[in-house]
Amino acid sequence: MGLFTSSLLEQVLTTTLYILETTTTVFNETFASDVIEGLSSTPKFLSSKYFYDEKGDAIFQQIMDMPSYYLTRSEYQIFDTHKQALLQLFGPNCTPFHLVEFGAGDGLKTKVLLKHFIDQKACFRYLPIDISENVLSLLTHDLEINFPTLEVEPLANDYFKALDILNQREQNERKVILFLGSNIGNFEHDQAIGFLQKMRQHLNPNDLLLIGFDLKKDPSVILEAYNDKEGVTASFNLNLLDRINKEFDGNFDTSKFRHNPTYNPLTGATKSYMVSTEDQVITLEKLGKSFHFEAWEAIDMEISQKYSLSTIQHLADKAGFEVTSNFFDKNNYFVDSVWSVK
Ligand SMILES: C[S@@+](CC[C@H](N)C(=O)[O-])C[C@H]1O[C@@H](n2cnc3c(N)ncnc32)[C@H](O)[C@@H]1O
């Protein structure tokens, strides 16, 4: 601890506020062009990264609390069981490191590590990156209260834009990147390889990457996690249509769309679709655009890929990483895989 002087800390806070303001405008423009592109395509698609506005963040918290959503509990258990082994990998003998988290969200599981690392007097600083300013400011506030001695530097930006900003400033400190919650599964296979290769280019030889992968398992267990009877996951998906209505003055009627998740055990892909229950036209006034939906036409909303250990090894090989250790939960539902740069 104690890596920062107070004036340096002030400088960092000012820079962070500036980044927050400028990225909001760029983000809104990108959101608009992504929505137009997705709803004009055949088949139609929307990116799941836009699920997370204030309401989306809150619904995701509810999802993580659901008994059927095993992912959060599994990864929590892995961290709780293996926190000391992870510290030995990240910062042995008090080697200083930057703990950078991609898509930090509410940091529920990360806090298990943060607490242990602080208790063990590890020399680290925490840099959560998230595209949702809302969730990031909630997390920062929470950490200020619960871990007042922890040095936190939030970066409200897209993953690699944030990493670029970080790399421009810091070259020497070891980076340990956390990419939890099987967020990697939100990419198609080729996209995931491209993403990991890009990650590799941003890392130095001494850096580490910890990725959470949801493993292939009984298909009924997987499908239930994305299709709860209470309809929480459905409302999470429908909220993106509400968000588009709000931000672009649209007229999506969510009662005329149905959430439809599927799991293919052959490919390991869980996919969520939003299906139009009737022929209809949606207009987004602010963008001056209308989109026609045929009855039962679907929007591709999300992929949540499930993995085998051989696929994980293949991803690491393709992207230029070496698998250093794998940590499993007691059910073998989930693995946190630590990779070093090859
Ligand atoms: C499914 S949540 C997972 C949160 C947390 N990592 C966990 O495991 O519980 C995904 C988080 O990643 C963020 N996110 C999604 N796409 C992003 C992107 N391209 N750049 C930065 N953050 C992103 C979302 O805002 C959200 O908070």
Ligand as a Chemical Component Dictionary entry (heavy atoms), coordinates in Angstrom:
data_LIG
# 
_chem_comp.id                   LIG 
_chem_comp.type                 NON-POLYMER 
_chem_comp.pdbx_formal_charge   0 
_chem_comp.three_letter_code    LIG 
# 
loop_
_chem_comp_atom.comp_id 
_chem_comp_atom.atom_id 
_chem_comp_atom.alt_atom_id 
_chem_comp_atom.type_symbol 
_chem_comp_atom.charge 
_chem_comp_atom.model_Cartn_x 
_chem_comp_atom.model_Cartn_y 
_chem_comp_atom.model_Cartn_z 
_chem_comp_atom.pdbx_ordinal 
LIG C1  C1  C 0  -21.940 -9.617  -16.707 1  
LIG S1  S1  S 1  -21.321 -8.192  -15.893 2  
LIG C2  C2  C 0  -20.114 -8.974  -14.928 3  
LIG C3  C3  C 0  -19.634 -8.153  -13.799 4  
LIG C4  C4  C 0  -18.535 -8.832  -12.977 5  
LIG N1  N1  N 0  -17.290 -8.914  -13.711 6  
LIG C5  C5  C 0  -18.936 -10.200 -12.541 7  
LIG O1  O1  O 0  -18.271 -11.158 -12.896 8  
LIG O2  O2  O -1 -19.930 -10.306 -11.804 9  
LIG C6  C6  C 0  -20.410 -7.436  -17.171 10 
LIG C7  C7  C 0  -19.851 -6.069  -16.847 11 
LIG O3  O3  O 0  -18.975 -5.706  -17.918 12 
LIG C8  C8  C 0  -19.246 -4.390  -18.345 13 
LIG N2  N2  N 0  -18.914 -4.325  -19.775 14 
LIG C9  C9  C 0  -19.535 -4.988  -20.795 15 
LIG N3  N3  N 0  -18.934 -4.705  -21.962 16 
LIG C10 C10 C 0  -17.909 -3.847  -21.688 17 
LIG C11 C11 C 0  -16.910 -3.205  -22.483 18 
LIG N4  N4  N 0  -16.848 -3.405  -23.794 19 
LIG N5  N5  N 0  -16.013 -2.403  -21.869 20 
LIG C12 C12 C 0  -16.065 -2.200  -20.504 21 
LIG N6  N6  N 0  -16.996 -2.783  -19.708 22 
LIG C13 C13 C 0  -17.903 -3.604  -20.283 23 
LIG C14 C14 C 0  -20.712 -4.183  -18.035 24 
LIG O4  O4  O 0  -21.036 -2.819  -17.862 25 
LIG C15 C15 C 0  -20.912 -4.993  -16.763 26 
LIG O5  O5  O 0  -20.746 -4.233  -15.589 27 
# 
loop_
_chem_comp_bond.comp_id 
_chem_comp_bond.atom_id_1 
_chem_comp_bond.atom_id_2 
_chem_comp_bond.value_order 
_chem_comp_bond.pdbx_ordinal 
LIG C1  S1  SING 1  
LIG S1  C2  SING 2  
LIG S1  C6  SING 3  
LIG C2  C3  SING 4  
LIG C3  C4  SING 5  
LIG C4  N1  SING 6  
LIG C4  C5  SING 7  
LIG C5  O1  DOUB 8  
LIG C5  O2  SING 9  
LIG C6  C7  SING 10 
LIG C7  O3  SING 11 
LIG C7  C15 SING 12 
LIG O3  C8  SING 13 
LIG C8  N2  SING 14 
LIG C8  C14 SING 15 
LIG N2  C9  SING 16 
LIG N2  C13 SING 17 
LIG C9  N3  DOUB 18 
LIG N3  C10 SING 19 
LIG C10 C11 SING 20 
LIG C10 C13 DOUB 21 
LIG C11 N4  SING 22 
LIG C11 N5  DOUB 23 
LIG N5  C12 SING 24 
LIG C12 N6  DOUB 25 
LIG N6  C13 SING 26 
LIG C14 O4  SING 27 
LIG C14 C15 SING 28 
LIG C15 O5  SING 29 
# 
